[in-house]
Amino acid sequence: MISFYLNGKYHELTQLNPNTTVLEYLRLHEGQTDTKEGCGSGDCGACTVMAQRLPSTNQQTLNDENGNEKNATPPFYTINSCITLVSLMDGHHLMTASYLAENPEHHPERALLHPAQQALVECHGSQCGFCTPGFVMSLACVYENNRMQTSSEAASQSDAKQLSYDEVVASISGNLCRCTGYRPIIEAGLLMSDIGQKREAEHSAVKDLTISLATDAMGSTKESAVSANVPAEAESDNVESTAIAPALNDAGRRLYIPKSLDELNQILAANPQATIWAGGTDLGLSVTQHLVDHEIIIQLSGIEALKSWSLSDASNTSTDEQTQSQSLVLGAGMSYQQMLPVLEQYFPSFAQVFERIASPQIRNMGTIGGNIANASPIGDLPPILLALDASIHLRHCAPNREESGKDLDSSDSVYTDEIIPLSAFFLDYKKTKLQAGSYIVAIHIPLMQDHQHLFIHKISKRYEDDISACLLAARIDISADGMTIENAKLGLGGMAAIPLLATKCQQALIGQAAEVASFEQAAQVLSADVTPMTDVRASREYRSHVVQRLLVKCGKQLVASRETEIA
């Protein structure tokens, strides 16, 4: 069973096609037609809705560095409902544009519009109107998070931090307007705070979207559902059942939401051909564009262990002799948004690229493990991770038939772990080391040292929310005296069937002077590493020329950074 709130009303689902998207559920099952379908591929943002993860009944109180209790209210975030499975809303409050206004259903003539809605009205930000609900949700999300963030810091709403131009633009970077009317929409985003402050001063009734909903119902019903699936003989013998019931079941299609790695191992061992679903920002296209009807889905959203990070000894995982012993370990289920503050701390150059990766809606759902497992040649993360000499932790599950003596559906599982260089993970186009019954546990990234420099350049037709035509990530290691290139790692994306390291070009740099001329010479060797592909995004000739110039640019940046350090 899955349970969630939709526009303030509690929902429980047990019998539903696991392939059902949020958009399909809203429009066809609930009649919530205010959410529109545009592209059906997570590109245009017309279907944007807002969600908030509800705190569980056993959630621990968070404290700051001084030991004081922090405001643990989860932030709002936006999603593309067209490619998001409704099951991913389990334990969430899902909101659409019609919910934002105060009492619009019974008294529309007296409805008090949300500041985002009111601002769009006053700024004439709705042109043809089709994309407007999506823009409303994106603007409302940044407004509400800003209000929530500053409510405890500011004495009144009038003291709250005003949203900047850049913040407004960033919030709607995943929403497209075919009328090209972005100016009034941005103006509306800047006006929202003024409207909210005016209402605060006038003591106008405004709907509080951060209301604490009773989540006990979800917890109790799920416990009842679990206990109802325990066989009577298991209870009488006081033996724990190994069978895990699906959360959704419909006409033979099943969806499982394991709550731990042990449960995941067990389910995957019994169903090795199952589709593993994390954020689904790429996999969702199989449902919406290719009309795939997945029979068995294992959803990873309930496994907190896959969403955590740590620092660990990397001496046995790194392939680079010159890397230090400590590495950053990122759980494969961490979303882009969850990774961002961690990367800002340990890999700031890596973090800066995130504003150019997909859209806010995609970054809220997409995961590092999913981006790697999809093995797309134009994925943004793999070439950067290759340059950082990352390793990947794989787990291969299989049924332990001989020891358990049970049938496949109820068997205990055994698994084997392996940690391999990421460069050995990609085999061919869309082919990796993953097998049936395998999944990614974590990514290990050796921490950078003072003599190491990271440069990342992405080329795309659109600055935001666009796929790479080509991407170059270069990690350059400099000698202690700053004169010589001791080592180099060059990750290439969007160039060939797989992300890859430019090994010959790397060797051409090693031992050379830390000068621009060295990079110019090495750039000529790139053609020996890869023959670029030609597709709708760029020609072979364009890619070859651009990546060579990007490598030279890395050399110029290196020289400039060294001069700055000396000065």
N, C-alpha and C positions, 0 to 999 in steps of 0.2 A: 504494500500500500504506500502511496505517496500522499502527502497532505501539505496544503499551503493556503494562504489567503489570497483572494483575488478581489481587489477593490474593496477591502475591508470585510469580505465574507469568506468564511471557512469552507474549504473544499477537501474532500477525500476521494481518491480514485484507486480502484483495484483492477477494474476491467477496462482497459484502454489499449489501443495499439501503441506499443512502445515507441514507434516511429513518429508519433504525433508531435508536431511542433507547437510552440506557444502560440504562434499566429493562427494555425489551424484550429487549435482548441478555443482561442478567443472568438474567432469569427463563426466557426461552424458549430461548436458545442455550446458556447455561452452567448452568442449573438452580440458580442462586443465588436461592432463594426467600425468603431472610431479608429481602430488600428488598421492601417492600410498595408497592402502588399504592393511593393514596387518591383524591384529586381528579382526577389526571391533567392538572392545569393549573398546577402549581407553586405552589399556595396553602397546602396543608396540611402539607407537610414530611415526610409518612410515608415517602416514597421517598428521603430524604436519604442520600447516600453521601459519602465523603471521598476527596479526590484530592490528589496532590502532583505538581507538575511536575518531571520529572527533568532534571537538568542535562545539557546536550548535551556531546559530547566536545570541542567547540571553545569552550565557554563561558569567558569571560575571568574572571580572579580579581577580585573586588571589594575595594576598599580604602576605609578610612574617611578622615576629614578629616586624620588624622595620617600617612596613608600605610601604616598597618598593615593586614594582610590581615583582611578581615571573614569571618564565618561566612556563606557564601553558600548554605547549605542552604535551598531554597525552602520557604515555609510550607505547612502543610496548609490546605485550604479545602473547604467543603461545596458541594454542588450538588443541585439537584432532578433526579434521574435520569429523571423522567417526561417532561421537556421538553428534555433535553440530548442531542444527537446523540452516538452512541458515537464518531464520528470526531473530536469535540472532545477526546477522551481520548488522542489521538495524542501520544506522548512523555510520558505521565503514568503514575503508579502509582495505580490505582483500588482503593479498599478498601471492603468492606462490613462489617456488624456482626459476621458470623461470623468474620472475620479477626482481630479485635481481641484475642480471648482467646488465651492461650498454649496451643497444641496442643489445641484442642477436638475436632478431627476424629478422632484416633486414641485419645485417652484422655479422653473428656469428663468422666469421674468425677474426674479429676485436673486438669482445666483450671483455669488461673489466669485469672480474669476481669480484663478491663481495669478500671482504677479507675472509669471511668464506668459500666461494667456492674455492678461490685460495689456502688457507691454506690446505684444504683437498686434493687438487691436489698435492701440494708440499710435504705433509706428508704421501701420499699414504693412506689416511684415508677412501677411498671408496673401500671396499672389493668386495663383490658380487654386491653392488650398489643399492640393493632394498631399504634399509633403509636410503640411503644417503640424499634424499631430506628432510626427517624429521630432520636428524641431522643438515643439512644446516640451516634450519629455526630456530632451537633451538639455534645454535651458532650465527646466524645472529641477533637474538633477543637480546641476552645478549651483543653482540658487539655494536649494535645500541643504546641500552639504556645507556651503558657505555659512548659511544661517545657523546650522547645527554646530559648526566648528567655533563660531564666534559668540554663540549664545552664552556660553559659560565664561568667556573672556571679557565680553563687553557688558557694561552696566545696563545698556538699553539697545534696542535695535538701531537707534540713531548713531550709536558708536560702533556698529558692526562694520567690518571691512568691506569696502566697495569692490565689486568684481572689476578686474582690469580688462582692457581690450583684448590682451593676449589670452586671458582666461576664458573669455566668452568665445573667442575664435576657436580655441582648443576644444571647448565643449561641443561645438557643432561641426568639428572637422570630419565626423563620420556621417554627416547629413548632407545630401545633395539637393539643390534647387534647380530644376530645369528652366525656371523663369529667370535665372541669374539675378535674383533679387536679394543678394546677401547683405547689402548695405542696410536696409531697414530691419533685417533680422538681427544683425549685430547691434544696431541701435536699440532694438528691443531688449537684447541681453544686457546692455548697459543701463537701461531704464529700470530693470526689475528691482534693483536694490532701493531706488528712490520710491517706488510704489510700496514696497514692503515697509520702509521707514515711515511713510506717510500714514499707512494703515495702523502702524504701531502707535503713532502719535494720536491718531483719532480713535484708538481702541476698537478698531473694526474687527469683527469676528473673522478669523482666517483659519482654515482647516489645518490642523497639525498633522502632517504626514508622518511624523516620527512617533505616533501613538504606540504604546506598548500593548501589543495584542496578546491574548491569552494563549500561550503555546503549550499549556498543560494538556489541552485536548489532543494535540498532535502526539505528544509523548505517550499519553495513556493509551490512545487507540493503537499506536504502533506496538506497544508492549503486549496489548491484548491480541493483536494480529500475530505476533511472533509466538506467543504461548499457544494460540489456537492451532498452529502448524506443528507443534511438537506431538509426535505419536504417543498414544496412551501407554504403550508398552515401555517407552523410554521413561515416562514419568514414574510408572510403577516400579521400575528397576533402578530408579534414581541414576540413570545413565543419560548423559547429555547427547542429544541428537546432533548428527553431523549434517543433516539436511537443512539447507537454507532456502526459505521460500522466496519466490520472485516478488518484487514490489508491484509489478504490473504483469498481467496475463491476459492475452486475448487471442483466441483462435490458434493456439499453439505458439504464438509469439510471446517471449518472456523478456522481462527486464529485471536485472538484479542490481541492488545498490549495497554492496558490501560495506561494512563499517570498520573493517580492519584489514591489514595485509593478510592475516591468516584466513579470513573469510574470502578474500579475493583469490588467494592461492587455491582454496578448496573449490570455489565455483569455477575457476578457470581450468583446473584439472579435470573437472567433470564435463566442461563445455569448452574444449580447446579451440573450437571453430567460432566461438562467440566474437562479436564485434566489441572491442573495448572503446568506450566513449568517455572522453574527459570534457573539454569545453565544446568540442564538436564544430568549431568554426570553419573547418575545412571538410570534416566528415559529414556535416550537415548538408553539404551540397549533394551528397549521394542520395539523400532523400528528396530534396526539393528539385534538383536538376536532372538526376539520373533515375529517379523514381524507384530506388532500391528499397525493398521492404525487409529490413533486417529481422531475422527470426529470433536471435538471442543477442541481447545487448547487456554488457556489464558496464555499469556507470560508476566512475571513480570519485564522484563528488562527495561521498560520505567518508572517505578515508583521509583523516587529518594528517596521518604520517606522510602522505605524499605531497602535502602542502607546506611542509616545514623545511627549514634550512639549518645548516650547522657548519662549523669549521672542523676539519678533520685532517688527519695525517694522510698526505697524498703521495708518500714516498713509493708506494707500491702501485700507484695508478698512473702516474705521469710517465710519458715516453721521453720526456726531455730531461737530460741529465743536469741541465743548468737551472731547472726550476727548484723552488724551495719546497720544503717538506709539507707545508700546510696548504690545504685547498678548501675552496668554498663548495659545499655540497648542497645542491638545489634539488628538492623533491620534484619528481616528474609532473606532479599535479599542480604545481605552482603556476598561477596565471601570470601573464605579463605584468599586470597591475600589482600583484603580490611581490613579484621579483624586483620591481623598480626601486624601492627604497634600499634593498639589499645591494643591488648593483651600484646605486649611487654612492654607497659607502665603500665598496671594495673595487669596483670597476667603473669609475665615473664616465670614461669615454664610451663604454658600452651603454650605459644608461642614457646618454645623450641621444642615441640613435632611436630610442623608443618612441619619441614623438613622431618619427617617420615610419613606424611599423604599424600598418593597418589603421584602425580607427579606435576611439575610446570604447565603443561597443565590443569590438573584437578583442581588444586588450583586456577587457574585463572578464572574458570567458576563455580565450585561447590560452593554452598551457605550453610550457617548454617541452614537456615530453611529447605532446601531440604534434608540435611543430617539427620535431626531429623524426618521430615515427612516420609521419606522412611522407617523408623523404622527397619532398618537392625540390626540384633543382633551383627554384626561385625563393625558397624559404630564407628568411632574413637571419635567423639565429645560427644555423649550422656553420656557415663560413666564418662567423665571428668566433664561435666555439672552437673551430678547427685551428684558427690562428692562436687561440689561447691554450692550445694543447690539452683540450678537455678530454676526459674519459667518460664512458657511459656504463652505468650499472644495469645489467640485464638480469632478469629472472625467468627461468624456464620451468613451467609447472607441468607435472605429469601425474597420472593416477598411480597410486601404489597398490596395484591389484594383488600382488603376491602376498604382501604382509597383511592387508586388510581383509582379503577374502570377500569383499563386497562388490556389488555391481557398480558400473561406471557412474551412475547418477548419485550414489551416496558414498563414493570412495573418499578415503583420506587422500591427501595429496602430498607429494614430495616435490621438491624443487631444487634446482641447482642455480647458483649465482655465478656470474662472471662479470668482471670489469675489464673492458677493452678500450683501446684508443678510439675516439670518435671517428678517426680517419679510416678505421677498419669496419665501421658499422655500415656504411653505404656501399652496396655491391654493384647495383645497376639502377636504371631508371625505375623508381618506386619499389626497388628491391633492397632489403636490408637484412641484418642478422636476426631480426625477429622471426620467430616461427609460430606455428599454431601452439597456443598455450604459453606464449611469452609476453612479457611486458617490460617497460622501462621503469626502474625504481628511482633512479636519481642521476644527476649529472655532476661530475667532479671537475672543478676548474681550479688549477693551481693559482695561488695568489701571485700577483705581479711583484717584482722587486724594483728597487729604485732605478736600476740600470735598464729596465725594460720599458718600452714605449708602445702604445697601442694607437693605431690610426684606422678609422673606419669610414668608408665612403660608399654611399648608395646612390645609384642613378635610376630615376624613374620619371615617367612622363608627368606625374603630378607629385607635388612635394609631400602631401599628406594622403593617407589612405590609398596607397597604390603599391603595386607589386614591383619588385626590382627588375629593371632591365639587366643590370649587373651590379654586383656588390663585391668590394675588395676590403678585406680586413687584414691588416699587417701588424704583427708584433715584432719589433726590432730590438735586439739586445745589444747594448753598447759596452765596450771595454771600460775598465775603471778610469783610464785617462781620457775617455770620450773620443778617441781617435779612430777606433776600429769597430766594425760590425761583427760581433761574436756569434750571433745566431739570428735567424729570421724564420718566421712562420707566416705564410701568405695564404689566407683562405679565400676561395673564389666561389661566388654564387651567381646563378643566372647565366652561366657560361656553357655548361655541359649538362649531361643527363643526371649528374649527381653533384652535390657540393664537394669540392676537392681542395687539396693543398697543391700549390705550384712548387713542387719539390725541386725542379731544375732551376727555377728562378731563385729559390731560396739559397741553393748552393752557390749560385753566381754572386750573391750578396755577402755570404759568409767570408770573413777575412779581408774584405774590402774596406777602404777608408769611408768614414761616416760623412760622405759628401754627396751632393746631388748627382754628380757624374756617375757615381757607382750605381745609383738607381736608374739612370738613363741607360747604362749598359745592360743592367739586369733586365730591364723592360723588353729588350730585344729577344730575350730567351723565353718569354712567356708563350710564344707560339709553339715551343717544344713541349709545353705542359698541357695545353688545351687547344682544341679547335672549336671555337665558339659556334653555337647554334644560331640559326636564323628562325625567328618566329614573328608574331604580330607585334611584339614589343620592340624589337631591334634586329638589325641585320648582323650577320657574322662580322662583316668588316667594321661596322660601328662598334660592336662590343670589343673587338680586338684593339682598335685604336683607343677607345675610352679607358679600358683597364690599364693599358700601358701608361697613359697620361696620369691616371690615378696613382700608379706606383711612383711616378716621378713626383707627384704632389706630396706623397708620403715622405719622400726624401727631403723635400723643401721644408715640410713641417718638422721633421726631425732636426734638421740643421737649425731652424729657428728656435726650437725648444731648447737645444743645447746652448745656443747663444744667450738665451734668456737666463738659463741656469748659471752660466758663467758670470753674466752681468750682475 
